[in-house]
Amino acid sequence: MFFLIVSNGFSQVDNSKKTKDELEEIKEVNSVLNDTIMLQEVIVYRDKLDPEAKKQYLLLRNRVYKVYPYAKIAAERLTTLRNNMEKLKSNKEKKKYTKIVEDYMENEFKAQLKKLSRKQGQILVKLIFRQTGVSTYDLIKDYKSGWKAFWSNNTARLFDINLKTGYDPYQVNEDYLIETILQRAFINGRLTEQKSAKPYDIDQLNLLWVQKANELQNNKKD
């Protein structure tokens, strides 16, 4: 365990020339780092995290906390949509039902999703894949009406995000960190767990990434 204490005067920047995304990230950094935070030790490489890595981890954790509930809702809506669509016989009934779903999602999530930053949107795309087992791109393609509503008001904000992005904590380091954040949050009650589309063994993941870190260090020595 270690404590990360950051002064309230963490940074002074000229905001006049910043983009909206950059300003939101500055606000996020200040919000996360201007507190005394107890952070569990995370193994990324053999050495402990340096101050910059700690900061990035805290930011990642904050983003995961913010968007995971949306990924859960997306998975719940997908399950409901699939189940109800199977009960409908005619295309007219299905079209009417998807319109109802579209209006509901539009009204419930429009304002909230518009507030997400680009980086929060990137994490959300990954977590939707984690919860549903399907990329956001494929969800929109398969369920154009309801799922288009879920994203329509954020297209401009997410234009540089790859909606085909998956989630693989066995291969992608950021995904591994996201998984450790989630597992700890489930244990301590910070987030309410919803089963993912694919189970992930955190002990196996930790062992795998320790081995990767050891290999990296050995390669540096060579």
C-alpha positions in Angstrom: 0.0 0.0 0.0 1.2 3.5 -0.5 -0.2 7.0 -0.1 -0.3 9.5 -2.9 -0.6 13.1 -1.7 -0.7 15.9 -4.3 -0.7 19.6 -3.6 -3.7 21.7 -4.5 -1.3 23.8 -6.6 -0.6 20.8 -8.8 -0.5 22.8 -12.0 -1.0 26.2 -13.5 -1.9 26.2 -17.1 -3.1 28.7 -19.7 -6.6 27.4 -20.5 -7.4 30.0 -23.1 -6.0 28.0 -26.0 -7.2 24.6 -24.8 -9.9 22.5 -26.7 -13.0 21.4 -24.8 -11.6 17.8 -24.4 -8.3 19.2 -23.1 -10.1 21.4 -20.6 -12.2 18.5 -19.4 -9.1 16.4 -18.9 -7.4 19.1 -16.9 -10.5 19.3 -14.8 -10.5 15.5 -14.4 -6.8 15.5 -13.4 -7.4 18.2 -10.8 -10.5 16.5 -9.4 -8.7 13.1 -9.0 -5.3 14.4 -7.8 -6.2 17.2 -5.5 -7.1 14.8 -2.7 -5.2 12.4 -0.4 -5.7 9.0 -2.0 -4.9 5.5 -0.7 -4.0 3.5 -3.7 -3.4 -0.3 -3.7 -0.1 -1.3 -5.3 -0.4 -2.4 -8.9 2.1 -4.6 -10.7 2.6 -3.3 -14.2 6.4 -3.8 -14.4 8.8 -5.2 -12.0 9.5 -1.8 -10.5 6.8 0.0 -8.6 4.9 2.8 -10.4 6.6 6.1 -10.7 4.6 9.3 -9.9 3.5 9.9 -13.5 2.4 6.2 -13.8 0.5 6.6 -10.5 -1.3 9.7 -11.8 -2.3 7.9 -15.1 -3.5 4.9 -13.1 -5.7 7.1 -10.9 -7.1 8.8 -14.0 -7.9 5.5 -15.6 -9.5 4.3 -12.4 -11.7 7.5 -12.3 -12.8 6.9 -15.9 -13.6 3.3 -15.3 -15.7 4.3 -12.2 -17.6 6.8 -14.3 -18.4 4.8 -17.4 -18.9 1.2 -16.0 -22.5 1.9 -15.0 -23.2 2.9 -18.6 -21.7 -0.4 -19.9 -23.9 -2.3 -17.5 -27.0 -0.5 -18.7 -26.0 -1.2 -22.3 -25.7 -4.9 -21.5 -29.1 -4.9 -19.7 -30.8 -3.1 -22.6 -29.3 -5.5 -25.1 -30.6 -8.5 -23.2 -34.0 -7.0 -22.9 -34.0 -6.0 -26.6 -33.0 -9.5 -27.7 -35.6 -11.2 -25.5 -38.5 -9.0 -26.5 -37.6 -9.0 -30.2 -37.7 -12.8 -30.2 -41.3 -12.6 -29.0 -42.4 -10.3 -31.7 -43.6 -11.9 -35.0 -44.1 -9.1 -37.6 -41.6 -6.5 -38.8 -44.1 -3.9 -37.9 -44.2 -4.9 -34.3 -40.4 -5.1 -34.2 -40.1 -1.6 -35.8 -42.6 -0.2 -33.3 -40.7 -1.8 -30.3 -37.3 -0.5 -31.4 -38.7 3.0 -31.7 -39.9 2.7 -28.1 -36.4 1.6 -27.1 -34.9 4.4 -29.1 -37.0 7.1 -27.5 -36.4 5.7 -24.0 -32.6 5.6 -24.4 -32.5 9.0 -26.0 -34.4 10.6 -23.1 -32.6 8.7 -20.4 -29.0 9.0 -21.6 -28.6 12.0 -23.9 -27.5 14.6 -21.4 -25.3 12.2 -19.5 -23.4 10.7 -22.5 -22.8 14.2 -23.9 -20.7 15.0 -20.9 -18.2 12.2 -21.5 -14.7 13.1 -22.6 -13.1 11.4 -25.6 -10.9 9.2 -23.3 -13.9 8.3 -21.2 -15.7 7.3 -24.4 -12.7 5.1 -25.3 -13.0 3.2 -22.0 -16.8 2.9 -22.4 -16.3 1.3 -25.8 -14.1 -1.3 -24.2 -16.4 -1.9 -21.3 -19.4 -2.4 -23.6 -17.5 -5.1 -25.3 -16.6 -6.6 -21.9 -20.2 -6.7 -20.8 -21.8 -7.8 -24.1 -19.1 -9.7 -26.0 -19.9 -7.5 -29.0 -18.2 -4.4 -30.3 -20.1 -1.1 -30.2 -19.8 -1.0 -34.0 -21.5 -4.4 -34.4 -24.3 -3.4 -31.9 -25.1 -0.3 -33.9 -25.0 -2.3 -37.1 -27.3 -5.1 -35.8 -29.7 -2.9 -33.8 -29.7 0.3 -35.8 -32.7 2.0 -34.2 -32.2 1.5 -30.4 -28.4 1.5 -30.5 -28.1 4.4 -32.8 -30.0 6.4 -30.3 -27.6 5.4 -27.6 -24.7 6.9 -29.6 -26.2 9.4 -31.9 -25.7 12.5 -29.7 -22.1 11.6 -29.2 -20.9 10.8 -32.7 -19.0 14.1 -32.9 -17.3 13.5 -29.6 -16.4 9.9 -30.5 -15.4 10.5 -34.1 -11.8 9.5 -33.5 -12.6 6.4 -31.4 -12.5 3.0 -33.0 -16.0 1.6 -32.3 -14.7 -1.8 -33.3 -12.3 -1.9 -30.3 -12.5 -5.0 -28.2 -11.4 -5.9 -24.7 -8.5 -8.3 -24.1 -6.8 -8.0 -20.7 -4.6 -11.0 -21.6 -2.9 -9.1 -24.4 -3.5 -5.3 -23.8 -2.0 -3.8 -20.7 -4.6 -1.0 -20.4 -7.3 -3.7 -20.5 -5.5 -5.6 -17.7 -5.4 -2.5 -15.6 -9.1 -1.9 -16.2 -9.8 -5.5 -15.1 -7.8 -5.0 -11.9 -9.7 -1.8 -11.2 -13.0 -3.5 -11.7 -12.2 -6.5 -9.6 -11.1 -4.4 -6.7 -14.1 -2.1 -7.0 -16.4 -5.2 -6.9 -14.7 -6.5 -3.8 -14.8 -3.2 -1.9 -18.3 -2.3 -3.0 -17.3 0.7 -5.1 -19.0 -0.8 -8.1 -21.8 -3.3 -8.3 -20.7 -6.3 -10.4 -22.5 -7.5 -13.5 -21.2 -10.7 -15.0 -19.1 -10.1 -18.1 -19.8 -11.8 -21.4 -16.5 -13.7 -20.8 -15.1 -14.6 -17.4 -11.7 -13.3 -16.5 -9.4 -15.0 -13.9 -7.7 -12.2 -12.1 -5.1 -14.4 -10.5 -4.2 -15.8 -13.9 -4.0 -12.4 -15.3 -1.7 -11.2 -12.5 0.6 -14.1 -13.0 0.7 -13.5 -16.8 1.6 -9.9 -16.5 4.2 -10.5 -13.9 5.8 -12.9 -16.3 5.5 -10.3 -19.1 7.2 -7.8 -16.8 10.0 -10.2 -16.0 10.6 -11.0 -19.7 10.7 -7.2 -20.4 13.3 -6.7 -17.7 15.4 -9.6 -18.9 15.3 -8.3 -22.4 16.5 -4.9 -21.2 19.5 -6.5 -19.4 20.4 -8.4 -22.6 
